Structures are given as structure tokens and as C-alpha cells.
């Protein structure tokens, strides 16, 4: 049986046309996660409290804060509205 060479798997993956898009989307999720977490902590809210205020669940807040999910704009809007924010700025580049 022939051995597979896994050494350059990431270099090869980066050549895929969708790799750059995926990386940019991942970075955006992390930036959103960081912004939400910082704001929630600054307001001394638990995930459960914020979830109740936003009409969602603590599990959803957790998944967003851990960049494990691509949240829809409707969910993001409800969360930041619950936090009293009228504007959200994220740097994409």
C-alpha cells in the first residue's frame, strides 16, 4: 500500500479558489464573536441574560461567541439591539 504525503495538504488547499473566501468568512465570524463577547462582558451580562433579552437561547449566544456558527443578520440584529447598540462596525480586511 502506497503511503500518502500529508505534508503539503494545507499548501494545496490554499490553491483552491474557495479557500480565500472561506478564510475571509472565518475571520469575519471571529471578529463578530470578539465584538459580541466584549460588549456582553462590558455590560456584565451572562449568556443566559443576553439570550433572554434578545429572544434567543444561551446556546446560540455561545456558538456565536465561539465563532462556531454563521449567524443570520436577523439574530445579530436582535442581539445587538438587546445590548442597546445602534451600530456595529467590523473591519473585514
C-alpha positions as CSV (number, residue, x, y, z in Angstrom):
1,X,0.0,0.0,0.0
2,X,1.3,3.4,-1.0
3,X,1.9,6.0,1.8
4,X,0.1,9.3,1.4
5,X,2.0,12.5,1.7
6,X,0.2,14.9,4.0
7,X,3.0,17.4,4.3
8,X,1.7,19.9,1.7
9,X,-2.0,19.4,2.2
10,X,-2.5,22.9,3.5
11,X,-0.4,24.4,0.8
12,X,-2.5,22.6,-1.8
13,X,-5.8,23.5,-0.1
14,X,-4.8,27.2,-0.2
15,X,-4.7,27.0,-4.0
16,X,-8.4,26.1,-4.1
17,X,-10.5,29.0,-5.4
18,X,-12.8,28.9,-2.4
19,X,-10.0,28.8,0.2
20,X,-9.6,32.6,0.3
21,X,-13.4,33.2,0.6
22,X,-13.6,30.6,3.4
23,X,-10.7,32.2,5.2
24,X,-12.3,35.7,5.0
25,X,-15.6,34.3,6.2
26,X,-13.9,32.6,9.1
27,X,-12.1,35.9,10.1
28,X,-15.5,37.7,10.0
29,X,-17.0,35.2,12.3
30,X,-14.1,35.6,14.7
31,X,-14.4,39.4,14.7
32,X,-18.1,39.2,15.3
33,X,-17.5,36.7,18.1
34,X,-15.0,39.0,19.7
35,X,-17.2,42.1,19.4
36,X,-20.2,40.3,20.9
37,X,-18.2,38.8,23.8
38,X,-16.5,42.1,24.7
39,X,-19.8,44.0,24.7
40,X,-21.6,41.4,26.7
41,X,-18.8,41.3,29.3
42,X,-18.6,45.1,29.5
43,X,-22.3,45.1,30.3
44,X,-21.8,42.4,32.9
45,X,-24.3,40.1,31.3
46,X,-24.3,36.3,31.3
47,X,-25.1,34.5,28.1
48,X,-28.4,33.4,29.6
49,X,-29.4,37.0,30.5
50,X,-28.4,38.3,27.0
51,X,-30.2,35.4,25.3
52,X,-33.4,36.2,27.3
53,X,-33.1,39.9,26.3
54,X,-32.6,39.1,22.6
55,X,-35.3,36.4,22.4
56,X,-32.8,33.5,21.7
57,X,-31.0,30.9,23.6
58,X,-27.8,30.9,25.6
59,X,-26.6,28.1,23.2
60,X,-26.9,30.5,20.2
61,X,-25.0,33.2,22.1
62,X,-22.3,30.7,22.9
63,X,-22.0,29.4,19.4
64,X,-21.7,33.0,18.0
65,X,-19.2,34.0,20.7
66,X,-17.1,30.9,19.9
67,X,-17.3,31.5,16.1
68,X,-18.9,28.2,15.6
69,X,-21.8,29.4,13.6
70,X,-22.6,31.9,10.8
71,X,-25.4,33.7,12.5
72,X,-28.1,35.3,10.3
73,X,-28.4,39.1,10.2
74,X,-31.8,38.9,12.0
75,X,-30.2,37.1,15.0
76,X,-27.2,39.5,15.1
77,X,-29.6,42.5,14.9
78,X,-31.7,41.2,17.8
79,X,-28.6,40.6,20.0
80,X,-27.0,43.9,19.4
81,X,-30.4,45.7,19.8
82,X,-30.7,43.9,23.2
83,X,-27.3,45.3,24.0
84,X,-28.5,48.8,23.2
85,X,-26.3,49.1,20.2
86,X,-27.4,51.1,17.2
87,X,-24.3,50.4,15.1
88,X,-21.8,47.6,14.7
89,X,-18.5,48.1,12.9
90,X,-16.3,45.3,11.9
91,X,-13.2,45.5,9.9
92,X,-13.3,42.9,7.1
93,X,-9.8,43.2,5.7
